[in-house]
Amino acid sequence: MAIANEFDLFPLERDVLAASTLLTEQSDWNSRLYVAWGLRQLNSPRALELATGLQAELEREVEQVAFVDPAVLSHMRGRLFLIQAEVAMLMMSLDEAEQRLTQARTELEAHPNLVALADMVWLRSCVHADKGEVDAHREAMQQAVDLADQALDAERQLYFRASLARSDLFRDFELARVTWSEQLPHSLDGLRTQSSAALADYRALEHGLASDYLEAARWLNLAYDASLESGQVRRAISVASNQGYTYTQIADFETALAWLKKGLTLARKVRWPGAIGMCLAHTGEALRRVGQTASARELLRECLQSLAQHPNNHTSMLALNYLGLTEMDEGHFEAALKHFETLGEREMQAHASDMRNNVVLGRARALMHLNRIDEAREVALEAAKAAAIQQQKSSLVELWQVLAEIEKRCAGTPEAVLHWLNLALEQAQALEGFQAPPRLLEAAAEALDQAGRPQEAYAMARRASLAQQASWTIAAKHGRQQVDIARNERQHARALAHAKETRMNKLQAAHEDLQQLVILSRELWRQPSPGLIFTALGRALRSVLGVELLATYRPNAAGQALQLGESSKGEHEGLPLSIALNDAQHPGAKCSRDWSEQQLLLPSGLTRVFAPMVGDDATPGVLALDLDPARPWGVREQGMLRHLSTDAALAFKRSQI
């Protein structure tokens, strides 16, 4: 058995578990310390229990302690404080972790040992990272590298360098790649498992940020196996999540879901608050994607609240990005812009370059919807230039699509719109395994049609239709998985039973709504003609909301008025054949202009609702519905109506191609 100052940073899982099975109350101090050190992430509660017990025994057994070499005793006590610090960090008790690290430093500096000090400084760098203190994180990480160099510890030298290189990729991708790529091995051959995990994680991120997703996935596979084998559970959770993201980018959704499930299963097992916060963030995003914006907002705000003391934490920034997208979906563009501006400030403080594109895209889209077109174009053009220089190829696809949408809103020619869309499509095609998103294909089909190229427009519309149907299947599966996981996690996240029950009921209702909406959306998508779409939509609205669909209005060719389209027989009295879009009084015109529901109380006691059919057109069509005042109408009903009206807009558009 190695003495305390000779422990590996992450002993092999099989060795730790074997030693743990042999452990008894009579085991020597060093054996117990070895097991506690190895279980830090494999079984945090057990590691803390062993460390606390051994610490108390060292204080109690004065006579035995008197015969121990003071240097060995100091290293042992220092390691015990490091164990307590790491467990506190994993539980997001970062101030407590700092205190334990200070106690460890006192012990370890009393009889300096370079290896133990390197471990202490490395752990301090992890605490800085969780707080979003990027400069302090890098400074501590560099100190760990220097101490490992002085100690001539080859294993820690490689591990700390790979970890530092990975964090540098987020600060400045091109500079980090030039600085580190040739300093680190390009193969795992001959490396021990501990360092293999760190090196493979670095190589995966290096390829992922360069949009080389297949190579990134290969390295992530290696990183995941090595992380588990060496007891690096925290890294394994991160790697599994990144692998899910990577496979999503290349449209291999089945594999992506399998990896996300792996990561979330590990998160449930260890029950670290940071992991649970990540689950809340991803669940919120899943619900947002299927139109459950109220439930999404609730979960995302809860995630942000749980990490309020650490606003620059990566999960906190991720949740803020998703919340901005949620507000955008709701039409709250001012609120969305504020979220993205706040995210931009945090991204600058944390040097989180992976968030930079989210900030830029969010700001550009919000400014565009607020009719601040010149600002939106300036933001998008500067970002596209930076993305091209930094070889962020997948980001260019989104940025050029945004520029196409801006051009369209400026009443640009179809050729000008197609210029940006073609750049986006060419870039998407150049990325190995990357699938162009349905909205990009739909926008290209519309632009080709406007440019008088009907055959190409038809072929592009067919591609968009197939991609849209595939995305519905995946969104439903992903949403169900995330909801199930969140249900299990949130059972343990509430201190009060009543609050727990309330949350569970809300999530269950959201899950049921999600399933029903997916079925109804598919039914709308199957209809071949506007009349059949109208009939299916009326049936859906009646079944889930108890409202009667009266008619649809769509913009005329000149874009100056809303024309009455399909209507239910005998129920459209009081609905004009045409509504001028600039009519300041008519609620239907205001509905289309503001993209918001409008209500009108009728003499009969019914409430007439005008709801926008927001798809990908600048001027949305409008649904006219009658609502019985006895029926409940709240956030849930409004969310479901918006979801179905969006599906209807896309279905009507597809049927008219």
Beta strands, then each sheet from edge to edge (+ up, - down):
strand 1: 547-555
strand 2: 561-567
strand 3: 578-580
strand 4: 598-601
strand 5: 607-613
strand 6: 621-627
sheet 1: 3+ 2- 1+ 6- 5+ 4-
end
